[in-house]
Amino acid sequence: MRKIFLILGMCFALLSSAYAQQKVTGTVTDEDGAGIPGVSIIQKGTSRGTITNIDGEYSIDVPGEATLVFEFVGMKDVEEQVTNRSVIDVTMVVDAVGIDEVVVTALGIKREVKALGYAMTEVKGEDIVSANTVNPVLALQGKSAGLSIGASDGGLTGNSKIQIRGVSVLNSNNNQPIFVIDGVIVENGISNASADWSGNANDFGNILKNLNPDDYESVSVLKGAAATALYGSRGINGAIVIKNKDGRGRKGLGVKVTQSVGIDHVYKIPDMQFEYGPGTLAGYVGYGEKDENGNYYKFDVTQAYTRDINGQQVMTKIGNPNGDGFLWGPKYDGRPIEDYDGVIRTYEGYPDAMLDAYDTGLSTNTAVALNGASDKGSFYLSNSYNKREGTGPTNEFDRYSLLFKGSYNLASWLRADASVSFTNSKVTNPGNDLATSYVFSNWAGWYDTKRWKNRDVWQASHGGTPNGNYGDEYANVPGNSTWFNYYLDSQVREEQVTRPIVRLTADLTDWMSVTAEANMNDYTTFYENKDLGTGYAMEGGSYQIRHDRDVSRTGKLVVNMSKEFGDFNVNAMVGGELWDQEKSFSRTWTNGGLIVPGKFYMANSKQTLGTEAKVFGTKQVNSLYFLGSVSWREQLFLDITGRNDWSSALVYTDGTGNYSYFYPSVSGSWLFTETFALPSAFSFGKLRASWAQVGNDTNPYDINRGYGLGNWEVESGNVYLNTKSTTLVDPNIKPERKNSFEIGADVRLFENRLSADVAYYNEAITNQISTVPLPSESGLSNMLTNVGTLTNSGFELTLGFTPVRTKDFEWESTFNYWHNKTVVSDLVDEVGEYKSLAGYVNYGNFRVGSVAFEDGEYGVLMSDTKPKEDANGNKILTWRSGQHSAVLTRSYEVQEVGKINPDFEGSWDNTFRYKNLSLSVLLDARFGGHIASFNNKYGTAYGMMETSLVYRDEEHGGMTWTSQYPDSEGQTFHDGMIPDGVFADGQEVVTPLGETVNVGGMSYQEAYEAGYVEPTHASIWTYFNSAWSSGVVNDNWFNEVKYIALRNISIGYNLPKSLAQRIKAQNLYVSLNARNIGYLYNSLPNHLNPESFRGTSSSASYYERSFTPYTATYTMSVSIDF
């Protein structure tokens, strides 16, 4: 509490400060004579300044010979020489073109847009906060050409996949940009859970969820190497630069209070079928009625009911005798059914069962900010609390954020800036694969969630889950352990992020300044897992805790110079930087269960505790860099930068290595509309070009492998020994290098009512560091070396329209389009035919892996389950005699089947303003790239998805015929289909009449017409074409992703000033926002969520595992400025 009063005291001290120089006062007005609040007035050549109050009035103490610069967004800058005047009134005019627009670039340097020789995008902070997402990065979707953002299946706090202009690093799954918050670099980690083997998508998120969008002033997207070269190797994937608010926005004391409430509504699931109930495949029926010979009607899946003791046809859920979790059985027809608890109920499906598993998520966010400024300095103090209850059972998120930023003019030539941000967040029970239980289990389709989700069902009176051995009533109900784990187990991760910054700036002359800065990013996490035992009296259980810490520290010294020489303006910056990072963790867990069930402490472990701890990730990078800028008559601009890094990650133990690397950049722009007298339609025109290099090192300890501790068990006891890594390191390994070239143009017409910004780029990232296999006889497995090159090339287009602009009404429209292609080349011979990136091309649930091969795209998808074809391209069929049906044949040859990356992406953003009312609508789209869906694959095979209805009966395209095969003679079926394919050479079949015939080379249609075969049963065709043992790549589960999303709709209203003044406020703003509303177009079968990829790895973003439902977020916010 004392610290808070001290901070507040400093804030008010700033406001009451004065400086004994000549006082200049005045009023800044617009063309209509109205005062403009928030205009920045800076003494030229210094950092000394002030801003206008609500009435446009200002006061500043400056020397009599000073020059004042008046700046305001959307207005043309004005310069006034004081010349001993005490009153200077200024009229500012609208700059429709925005030629003097200022943005934040690398290292936090503010630059005019016209001077930039590369493409970048700046997004306003208020556009981010309105989206109401835990991870504020998702609010950038569709806001910038070249910026690809996708959600994961991790639920409320799940990570997001972010890529700028493709992939830069072959050996890392993390190709995401860095985030820079007020000059502090934060690395954006990924989630990389295995979709092939793990059904658990638990995703606590990364550090980005601890960012507070309430504090954002602007977000800059830096794309190419020229834009990020000054960030060194950490900027190789691009940068998202966030500038937080400060107190310079107003004079005097201001208070802003914002309150928002929202809901997360699960409104739709992918398409499942609720026409047919449990039952097995044709040819496998072993229940129901028998014929006169005592045989089951094994092909009659739709009529195979069991019978009660009175001979009445019934069904029973107990033991699920009708098909081992398959839904290939009889239609839901309302007849009696013995339910899991033995009660007779109606035989019916439950279309809302999966929706009933989810709750309506609730969110609240309260933010209070104080800010103020005087001639001596400024401050900003904010405090916010975000509370969310997720849609998954017991899923919660809490975040408390505090930010203080202060600036104080210690003297006319010396300014001190300091800030500290603190965030504490807590994630409880993050979302996992609850939805998959409704697809990949024996309770799909006919499970009544509302009935069986109750605690008195899934928890027995003795404390554990119901068990038939103890006579528990609900022992036969499936899903008991699922609900038990959701509601009684606990996974919690608490995180703390502290980010202090201290900066001192000295104006040595009117053209030179020196800035010294020190900052730190301290990220700590505490994880706690409490698992109750599900046995009798909660026998079993476990407890685990883990601490992680990631600390990075940076020190900088920068000299800035600015000088005019006639028509030339020259700016220069020279700096040095020291950066180091250290990571550590410790973990402890119980073994063998808990002595006292339900009590979570380490001494309660039945067996010896498990423990591990280590310090890792220690790394240091020292850097020198410079920036030189020159402009001529404000129409020709040239930038030259250079940076040299010395990385500890590339230093061998003997002090040698290629640890020093230099990378330059050159960029330029030409405002041709300032050079030529063009028609008045041209408001602004700029051509730009850049070339840059960026280096990249590797992870700590990659080239200096240590020994590990192992043990060898012998009869006399354990022998402990050191083990050495089996990966050899190339002694001549070199740092990776990105060579980037970019050209573009920015043209604006008709007073900025029509604009086009285009860019083409080509980036070759050479010396890719990765592993290659070594011969087994060497005793080693791999060698870490430079293996090849990645080349990104692409095109970006941003079109702006203002179709209507009147005094009261305006319509603004922005269209973004971007395309990127990443090609692999120069692979060393040791790589082999291809390099695996993620997944398995010939094993696993999917049998689809992403690979890289010479002159191929990054992330080509390959599989050995592509259907086998003959020389003419006909699919070859395999005959299953026991089921009288044919299915497709696996090729067992690894072949290309698709790719990860899209062909292009785009967005369309429209804003309509009428007086104080605004409406914004955002669409975004993706076309291309493939998804491999676990749930479509097995959900279709097991008869649960809507795609499994195809050919199942006449209504769904099935053929009707009466069989002549002896084991189904005289029976009429309605589930027939004629496979598209040919039989393999030499294939023999036994005809319905008992003849053995060679049908090799015949199409199925020809064999059918000849009477050699009958139609194939739909359940056999559908199941075996997607099953584990025989499935092939097919359109039911492996598809190209194409969608158009209605991403965001926002309505905002600034209430009249008269109403605001009634509560002593200056401004009162109300908004409604809807996000993730739906898809106008979705190409995936069963309307699978096209953004439900597992994890955020760049090489594995083609897996679907969690069957993510569709969730929309609706938010109402009220903001009051005092």
PyMOL commands that set and color helices and strands:
alter all, ss='L'
color gray80, all
select helices_A, chain A and resi 2-15+106-108+113-115+125-129+136-140+155-157+207-210+213-215+225-235+247-249+301-303+353-356+435-438+449-452+455-458+468-470+480-488+536-538+602-604+648-650+672-675+776-778+829-831+881-883+934-941+946-949+954-956+966-968+1004-1009+1018-1024+1057-1062+1085-1087
alter helices_A, ss='H'
color red, helices_A
select strands_A, chain A and resi 22-29+40-43+49-51+57-62+67-71+78-81+90-91+102-104+110-112+120-124+147-151+160-164+178-181+184-186+216-222+239-244+252-268+306-307+313-316+336-338+344-346+361-373+377-389+396-411+414-428+490-507+512-531+542-565+568-589+610-632+636-647+660-671+682-696+707-714+717-724+727-729+736-749+754-766+769-773+782-786+789-805+809-825+835-839+848-852+860-863+876-880+885-888+895-899+904-914+917-933+959-962+972-977+982-983+988-990+996-998+1016-1017+1038-1054+1067-1082+1103-1104+1110-1121
alter strands_A, ss='S'
color yellow, strands_A
deselect
rebuild
show_as cartoon
